[in-house]
Amino acid sequence: MVFELLRSTISNLVDKIKYRSLSEEELDRILNDTLLDLVSADVAYEVAEHLVTSVKRSLVGLKVERGSRVDQIVVDTLRKKLLELLNRGQFDLVSLAKSKCLKGDPYVIVFFGVNGVGKTTTIAKIAYLFKRSGFTPILAAADTFRAGAQEQLEVHASRLSVPLIKGRYGADPASVAHDAIEYAKSRGFCVVLVDTAGRMHVDSDLMNEMKKIVRVAKPDLRVLVVDALTGSDAVEQARRFNEEIGIDAIIVAKVDADVKGGSIISVVAATGKPVIYLGVGQSYEDLEVFNPVDYVNTILGLKT
């Protein structure tokens, strides 16, 4: 079940302190266990520590009358802290693209992410979103490094009936992005989606390449795609890309298979940037707007 480990951790915490007046020593023991469980559910350590400290502050010295419950206090505390963390603003991509297109320029989104996170499929999903909203996007195959990368994007472009701009393998990827943007300007297209190479995030050559693409393309939005299943590595990727290139938003892919649930919290904490979409399957329709309230209610076991 999606997010099961995170939900189970919070549920266990609530059950352990329900109907009880706890000493600080007892509470520390329970919260230390919860801290480790949160980390096991892919919640970054510093975030997990902040959450359990907040719960402790809300409960220490609390007098619990016979028959009364403290679970609501715990849930309310966690809900407040999680929403404070996750509410980082949203992007209505369609409205933003429409607004810029009215000024005569295409809305440019550059996508980053290491190999295997689902970046190319995510780009296709965003292209489908725009087509469904009445805009035909242009796809720019600026990954001129990985064999098969352009062909993979070309398959999606064909299925979606959208233009694809590509270059020869080994060509300057920034020039591909530039050509796609100029093509969009000359033919009145409102959206350009730029795919980029996905080598390891510790690759300095890749980072320099990404920086050049950003300088040339001057994107309206820089989006990082991370894989929910990679746990702490997703956090490190998010932190490194944000420090080296700068990102504006995050899309978390493969959420439908994420039984832990903490990656979403952790990548937001690591970057201070919002998650805007969740990939929840392989179909083009399987892209959901990230709603922090729904996510928090789900992991807390509340009705959405």
Secondary structure, DSSP 8 states (H G I E B T S, - for coil): -TTHHHHHHHHHHHHHHTT----HHHHHHHHHHHHHHHHHTT--HHHHHHHHHHHHHHHTT----TT---HHHHHHHHHHHHHHHH------HHHHHHHHHTTT--EEEEEE--TTSSHHHHHHHHHHHHHHTT--EEEEE---SSTTHHHHHHHHHHHHT--EEE--TTS-HHHHHHHHHHHHHHHT--EEEEE-----TT-HHHHHHHHHHHHHH--SEEEEEEEGGGTHHHHHHHHHHHHHT--SEEEEE-GGG-SS--HHHHHHHHH---EEEEE-SSSTT-EEE--HHHHHHHHTT---
